[in-house]
Amino acid sequence: MILNGFIIQAQITYLPGISKDHIINRKGWGNGYVIIPKDHIFFEKNTHYINQYVSVHGGLTYDGYDTDWVDFKIDSGYEPEGNWVVGFDTNHVWDNEKDHDKEYVINEVTNLIAQLNKYLLTTDNLEL
């Protein structure tokens, strides 16, 4: 089994009732996610748990089912199957679009996939 990942470019957020001159700006380029299938050791484990075993930019900040990703399904053609999704963002105070660009996010996703794939082979040293 090989894990799959995807990236989503962050959007500028406009808050209701606030002038578009006063927007919440994104910091880095976007977010990275990995789809964890049902038979993986980290299926349904939260970010706090998984962060003990992997290292990714700013730590994992999202976990949830792929069935919650209605917009992603429409945009990509991906068919949700009840898999688990974990992800990170580049919207920390220290992030910026120059240093945390699309290429950076892709590299972090690739690195995260490699780390998670290691746990396909062994469950040694995991406190489940």
N, CA, C and O of each residue as an XYZ file, in Angstrom:
512
protein
N       0.849     -1.170      0.000
C       0.000      0.000      0.000
C       0.896      1.234      0.000
O       1.833      1.325      0.793
N       0.615      2.162     -0.868
C       1.345      3.420     -0.931
C       0.370      4.527     -0.576
O      -0.735      4.594     -1.116
N       0.782      5.390      0.332
C      -0.079      6.499      0.729
C      -0.056      7.581     -0.335
O       0.946      7.758     -1.028
N      -1.151      8.300     -0.463
C      -1.255      9.391     -1.421
C      -1.390     10.713     -0.680
O      -1.901     10.773      0.439
N      -0.918     11.772     -1.333
C      -1.031     13.092     -0.738
C      -1.587     14.084     -1.730
O      -1.666     13.803     -2.926
N      -1.973     15.241     -1.235
C      -2.435     16.305     -2.104
C      -2.175     17.642     -1.429
O      -1.958     17.703     -0.219
N      -2.199     18.700     -2.208
C      -1.979     20.043     -1.695
C      -3.148     20.922     -2.099
O      -3.807     20.674     -3.109
N      -3.397     21.938     -1.312
C      -4.451     22.905     -1.619
C      -3.884     24.292     -1.360
O      -3.354     24.560     -0.282
N      -3.994     25.168     -2.342
C      -3.518     26.526     -2.158
C      -4.439     27.258     -1.191
O      -5.663     27.184     -1.294
N      -3.823     27.965     -0.252
C      -4.601     28.732      0.715
C      -5.305     29.881      0.021
O      -4.809     30.451     -0.950
N      -6.454     30.198      0.539
C      -7.236     31.300     -0.004
C      -7.190     32.476      0.962
O      -7.039     32.297      2.170
N      -7.318     33.653      0.426
C      -7.440     34.828      1.281
C      -8.857     34.827      1.838
O      -9.820     34.643      1.092
N      -8.986     35.028      3.124
C     -10.276     34.963      3.797
C     -10.854     36.357      3.994
O     -10.195     37.240      4.543
N     -12.065     36.544      3.551
C     -12.787     37.789      3.783
C     -13.799     37.528      4.880
O     -14.574     36.576      4.795
N     -13.802     38.348      5.893
C     -14.741     38.170      6.986
C     -16.011     38.972      6.726
O     -15.935     40.106      6.253
N     -17.179     38.399      7.026
C     -18.433     39.122      6.807
C     -18.452     40.435      7.596
O     -18.041     40.478      8.756
N     -18.927     41.489      6.961
C     -19.056     42.770      7.632
C     -17.776     43.565      7.758
O     -17.777     44.650      8.339
N     -16.683     43.045      7.224
C     -15.403     43.756      7.296
C     -14.978     44.126      5.885
O     -15.089     43.316      4.965
N     -14.497     45.336      5.716
C     -14.069     45.815      4.410
C     -13.007     44.889      3.826
O     -12.174     44.347      4.551
N     -13.048     44.715      2.511
C     -12.042     43.884      1.854
C     -10.654     44.505      1.945
O      -9.663     43.857      1.607
N     -10.573     45.755      2.399
C      -9.270     46.374      2.640
C      -8.614     45.792      3.891
O      -7.399     45.890      4.058
N      -9.406     45.194      4.758
C      -8.910     44.616      6.006
C      -9.148     43.108      5.967
O     -10.107     42.603      6.550
N      -8.278     42.413      5.284
C      -8.442     40.968      5.112
C      -7.453     40.215      5.977
O      -6.446     40.760      6.428
N      -7.762     38.960      6.196
C      -6.807     38.080      6.860
C      -5.951     37.471      5.750
O      -6.441     36.676      4.948
N      -4.704     37.836      5.709
C      -3.820     37.345      4.659
C      -3.284     35.971      5.001
O      -3.053     35.653      6.168
N      -3.091     35.176      3.993
C      -2.407     33.913      4.216
C      -0.925     34.222      4.358
O      -0.447     35.260      3.900
N      -0.218     33.322      4.987
C       1.216     33.512      5.212
C       2.014     32.751      4.150
O       2.697     33.357      3.324
N       1.922     31.410      4.179
C       2.607     30.591      3.193
C       1.683     30.272      2.027
O       0.568     30.787      1.952
N       2.153     29.416      1.112
C       1.413     29.115     -0.115
C       0.138     28.330      0.148
O      -0.906     28.629     -0.433
N       0.212     27.328      1.018
C      -0.979     26.502      1.196
C      -0.794     25.385      2.195
O       0.062     25.454      3.077
N      -1.610     24.354      2.048
C      -1.657     23.242      2.988
C      -1.324     21.932      2.285
O      -1.526     21.784      1.080
N      -0.809     20.988      3.066
C      -0.509     19.664      2.533
C      -1.222     18.594      3.331
O      -1.354     18.694      4.551
N      -1.679     17.569      2.632
C      -2.460     16.503      3.266
C      -2.013     15.133      2.772
O      -1.503     14.998      1.660
N      -2.208     14.125      3.607
C      -1.953     12.736      3.233
C      -3.194     11.927      3.585
O      -3.778     12.087      4.657
N      -3.581     11.059      2.665
C      -4.730     10.173      2.860
C      -4.230      8.872      3.480
O      -3.385      8.187      2.903
N      -4.750      8.536      4.647
C      -4.345      7.326      5.369
C      -5.470      6.296      5.248
O      -6.573      6.523      5.743
N      -5.196      5.168      4.591
C      -6.243      4.153      4.414
C      -6.606      3.445      5.722
O      -5.889      3.527      6.719
N      -7.732      2.755      5.683
C      -8.295      2.121      6.873
C      -7.379      1.074      7.499
O      -7.466      0.835      8.704
N      -6.509      0.445      6.719
C      -5.653     -0.607      7.274
C      -4.292     -0.098      7.741
O      -3.418     -0.899      8.073
N      -4.098      1.212      7.770
C      -2.840      1.791      8.255
C      -2.900      1.937      9.776
O      -3.970      2.182     10.333
N      -1.773      1.790     10.439
C      -1.694      1.855     11.892
C      -2.169      3.202     12.455
O      -2.615      3.269     13.600
N      -2.076      4.281     11.649
C      -2.489      5.607     12.112
C      -3.913      5.983     11.702
O      -4.327      7.127     11.890
N      -4.658      5.040     11.149
C      -6.048      5.312     10.791
C      -6.823      5.733     12.043
O      -6.780      5.053     13.068
N      -7.518      6.841     11.948
C      -8.335      7.430     13.017
C      -7.533      7.896     14.235
O      -8.117      8.149     15.289
N      -6.214      8.013     14.111
C      -5.406      8.577     15.197
C      -5.366     10.089     15.008
O      -5.277     10.571     13.878
N      -5.431     10.836     16.100
C      -5.456     12.290     15.980
C      -4.049     12.860     15.762
O      -3.044     12.162     15.897
N      -4.019     14.137     15.423
C      -2.735     14.784     15.099
C      -1.780     14.766     16.284
O      -0.575     14.597     16.098
N      -2.292     14.937     17.490
C      -1.409     14.941     18.659
C      -0.686     13.608     18.795
O       0.495     13.573     19.141
N      -1.375     12.535     18.531
C      -0.765     11.208     18.596
C       0.255     11.019     17.474
O       1.392     10.628     17.734
N      -0.138     11.289     16.242
C       0.745     11.051     15.091
C       1.972     11.956     15.135
O       3.050     11.553     14.698
N       1.822     13.176     15.660
C       2.966     14.096     15.742
C       4.110     13.546     16.589
O       5.239     14.025     16.481
N       3.837     12.553     17.426
C       4.904     11.908     18.200
C       5.842     11.103     17.303
O       6.978     10.820     17.685
N       5.367     10.732     16.107
C       6.108      9.811     15.247
C       6.574     10.416     13.931
O       7.380      9.808     13.226
N       6.085     11.596     13.591
C       6.471     12.233     12.325
C       6.881     13.676     12.575
O       6.535     14.274     13.593
N       7.617     14.211     11.631
C       8.016     15.609     11.694
C       7.631     16.272     10.378
O       8.069     15.855      9.305
N       6.809     17.306     10.475
C       6.366     18.045      9.299
C       6.259     19.510      9.703
O       6.133     19.817     10.889
N       6.306     20.403      8.745
C       6.290     21.840      8.996
C       5.166     22.245      9.952
O       3.988     22.070      9.641
N       5.532     22.783     11.106
C       4.538     23.255     12.073
C       3.754     22.149     12.751
O       2.847     22.438     13.532
N       4.073     20.895     12.481
C       3.322     19.767     13.021
C       2.008     19.571     12.281
O       1.519     20.480     11.611
N       1.453     18.398     12.407
C       0.136     18.147     11.816
C      -0.902     18.988     12.541
O      -0.908     19.059     13.770
N      -1.773     19.620     11.780
C      -2.787     20.500     12.378
C      -4.212     20.107     11.981
O      -5.174     20.741     12.415
N      -4.349     19.069     11.163
C      -5.679     18.638     10.725
C      -5.767     17.124     10.739
O      -4.822     16.439     10.349
N      -6.908     16.597     11.192
C      -7.248     15.184     10.998
C      -8.751     15.074     10.813
O      -9.519     15.801     11.444
N      -9.162     14.173      9.955
C     -10.579     13.953      9.691
C     -10.768     12.960      8.567
O      -9.801     12.527      7.939
N     -12.011     12.600      8.315
C     -12.324     11.635      7.255
C     -12.347     12.298      5.888
O     -12.698     13.471      5.761
N     -11.970     11.533      4.863
C     -12.018     12.077      3.499
C     -13.445     12.353      3.050
O     -13.662     13.130      2.120
N     -14.414     11.730      3.697
C     -15.813     11.970      3.333
C     -16.264     13.382      3.721
O     -17.325     13.836      3.291
N     -15.456     14.079      4.538
C     -15.754     15.463      4.909
C     -15.308     16.456      3.839
O     -15.583     17.650      3.956
N     -14.625     15.982      2.802
C     -14.006     16.837      1.793
C     -14.873     16.939      0.541
O     -14.436     16.553     -0.544
N     -16.078     17.447      0.674
C     -17.003     17.536     -0.455
C     -16.420     18.379     -1.584
O     -16.461     17.962     -2.741
N     -15.884     19.545     -1.276
C     -15.327     20.427     -2.313
C     -14.148     19.781     -3.022
O     -13.993     19.926     -4.235
N     -13.305     19.059     -2.260
C     -12.153     18.413     -2.877
C     -12.603     17.341     -3.858
O     -12.014     17.196     -4.929
N     -13.634     16.595     -3.509
C     -14.164     15.567     -4.398
C     -14.635     16.199     -5.706
O     -14.352     15.684     -6.788
N     -15.343     17.295     -5.604
C     -15.859     17.959     -6.801
C     -14.713     18.462     -7.674
O     -14.748     18.309     -8.895
N     -13.696     19.061     -7.051
C     -12.589     19.661     -7.804
C     -11.638     18.637     -8.410
O     -11.095     18.876     -9.489
N     -11.420     17.504     -7.748
C     -10.369     16.580     -8.175
C     -10.863     15.287     -8.796
O     -10.108     14.607     -9.492
N     -12.115     14.937     -8.556
C     -12.607     13.654     -9.025
C     -12.315     12.515     -8.058
O     -12.691     11.373     -8.317
N     -11.637     12.818     -6.927
C     -11.333     11.801     -5.912
C     -12.634     11.304     -5.294
O     -13.503     12.104     -4.948
N     -12.769     10.005     -5.156
C     -13.961      9.394     -4.573
C     -13.670      9.031     -3.112
O     -12.928      8.080     -2.867
N     -14.223      9.751     -2.145
C     -13.979      9.431     -0.729
C     -14.414      8.004     -0.396
O     -15.439      7.520     -0.875
N     -13.612      7.348      0.433
C     -13.868      5.953      0.793
C     -13.880      5.750      2.298
O     -13.791      4.614      2.765
N     -13.989      6.829      3.067
C     -13.944      6.690      4.520
C     -12.535      6.571      5.062
O     -12.335      6.081      6.173
N     -11.545      7.021      4.279
C     -10.165      7.020      4.741
C      -9.937      8.209      5.680
O     -10.772      9.108      5.770
N      -8.812      8.202      6.368
C      -8.434      9.252      7.298
C      -7.496     10.215      6.583
O      -6.660      9.782      5.790
N      -7.617     11.488      6.842
C      -6.759     12.499      6.225
C      -6.077     13.283      7.338
O      -6.723     13.716      8.291
N      -4.753     13.462      7.207
C      -4.010     14.323      8.122
C      -3.310     15.394      7.297
O      -2.964     15.170      6.137
N      -3.105     16.555      7.902
C      -2.481     17.618      7.138
C      -1.822     18.671      7.995
O      -1.962     18.691      9.217
N      -1.096     19.549      7.320
C      -0.387     20.654      7.953
C      -0.682     21.923      7.162
O      -1.184     21.866      6.040
N      -0.369     23.053      7.753
C      -0.601     24.315      7.051
C       0.663     25.173      7.080
O       1.593     24.906      7.841
N       0.680     26.194      6.249
C       1.778     27.166      6.231
C       1.216     28.543      6.546
O       1.520     29.524      5.868
N       0.394     28.599      7.581
C      -0.220     29.858      7.963
C       0.197     30.276      9.375
O      -0.558     30.933     10.091
N       1.415     29.881      9.758
C       1.947     30.269     11.061
C       2.527     31.673     10.957
O       2.806     32.157      9.860
N       2.703     32.306     12.070
C       3.183     33.687     12.088
C       4.552     33.810     11.407
O       4.859     34.866     10.854
N       5.371     32.770     11.432
C       6.709     32.807     10.840
C       6.720     32.410      9.359
O       7.771     32.496      8.723
N       5.611     31.988      8.802
C       5.545     31.548      7.407
C       5.439     32.737      6.459
O       4.945     33.803      6.826
N       5.908     32.532      5.242
C       5.741     33.530      4.184
C       5.740     32.810      2.841
O       6.236     31.688      2.734
N       5.185     33.453      1.820
C       5.036     32.806      0.510
C       6.366     32.617     -0.217
O       6.449     31.791     -1.126
N       7.382     33.345      0.150
C       8.697     33.181     -0.501
C       9.372     31.889     -0.030
O       9.829     31.084     -0.842
N       9.428     31.704      1.292
C      10.104     30.525      1.848
C       9.207     29.293      1.907
O       9.704     28.167      1.936
N       7.912     29.491      1.925
C       6.962     28.378      2.070
C       6.019     28.361      0.871
O       4.799     28.455      1.003
N       6.633     28.239     -0.300
C       5.906     28.277     -1.568
C       5.359     26.894     -1.934
O       5.479     25.950     -1.154
N       4.769     26.782     -3.103
C       4.157     25.527     -3.544
C       5.170     24.382     -3.533
O       4.850     23.283     -3.078
N       6.363     24.618     -4.017
C       7.405     23.576     -4.035
C       7.722     23.096     -2.615
O       7.897     21.899     -2.386
N       7.793     24.012     -1.684
C       8.053     23.672     -0.285
C       6.949     22.763      0.255
O       7.233     21.759      0.907
N       5.686     23.116     -0.018
C       4.556     22.325      0.457
C       4.594     20.925     -0.161
O       4.354     19.936      0.532
N       4.892     20.834     -1.452
C       5.004     19.529     -2.121
C       6.097     18.687     -1.462
O       5.895     17.501     -1.203
N       7.250     19.297     -1.190
C       8.347     18.563     -0.549
C       7.964     18.075      0.844
O       8.323     16.963      1.230
N       7.237     18.898      1.601
C       6.795     18.490      2.933
C       5.808     17.325      2.861
O       5.869     16.410      3.683
N       4.897     17.354      1.882
C       3.952     16.249      1.704
C       4.708     14.972      1.345
O       4.427     13.905      1.892
N       5.658     15.082      0.435
C       6.463     13.918      0.034
C       7.207     13.339      1.231
O       7.253     12.122      1.411
N       7.783     14.203      2.038
C       8.497     13.783      3.239
C       7.539     13.128      4.243
O       7.875     12.111      4.849
N       6.363     13.706      4.415
C       5.374     13.144      5.334
C       4.921     11.760      4.867
O       4.783     10.846      5.680
N       4.694     11.604      3.576
C       4.309     10.293      3.033
C       5.392      9.260      3.332
O       5.088      8.143      3.751
N       6.653      9.630      3.117
C       7.765      8.703      3.378
C       7.798      8.290      4.851
O       8.017      7.121      5.169
N       7.580      9.253      5.741
C       7.578      8.930      7.175
C       6.419      8.004      7.532
O       6.603      7.035      8.268
N       5.233      8.298      7.016
C       4.065      7.464      7.318
C       4.184      6.078      6.697
O       3.709      5.097      7.271
N       4.816      5.990      5.526
C       5.009      4.688      4.875
C       5.913      3.780      5.697
O       5.781      2.559      5.617
N       6.824      4.339      6.483
C       7.699      3.517      7.332
C       6.872      2.683      8.306
O       7.272      1.580      8.680
N       5.726      3.206      8.713
C       4.891      2.493      9.683
C       4.000      1.445      9.037
O       3.217      0.786      9.720
N       4.116      1.286      7.713
C       3.443      0.173      7.046
C       4.213     -1.116      7.297
O       3.639     -2.205      7.292
N       5.504     -0.984      7.513
C       6.386     -2.140      7.616
C       6.510     -2.675      9.033
O       6.750     -3.867      9.222
N       6.352     -1.812     10.033
C       6.538     -2.245     11.404
C       5.665     -1.425     12.341
O       5.314     -0.280     12.057
N       5.330     -2.036     13.448
C       4.638     -1.301     14.500
C       5.508     -1.256     15.751
O       5.024     -0.952     16.842
N       6.787     -1.560     15.589
C       7.725     -1.513     16.732
C       7.723     -0.104     17.327
O       7.626      0.886     16.602
N       7.829     -0.029     18.621
C       7.941      1.223     19.360
C       6.703      2.112     19.284
O       6.786      3.294     19.615
N       5.575      1.587     18.866
C       4.343      2.357     18.877
C       3.539      1.998     20.110
O       3.345      0.820     20.411
N       3.073      3.002     20.819
C       2.199      2.768     21.974
C       0.780      2.970     21.521
O       0.283      4.096     21.533
N       0.115      1.913     21.123
C      -1.247      2.022     20.591
C      -2.286      1.931     21.678
O      -3.482      2.006     21.396
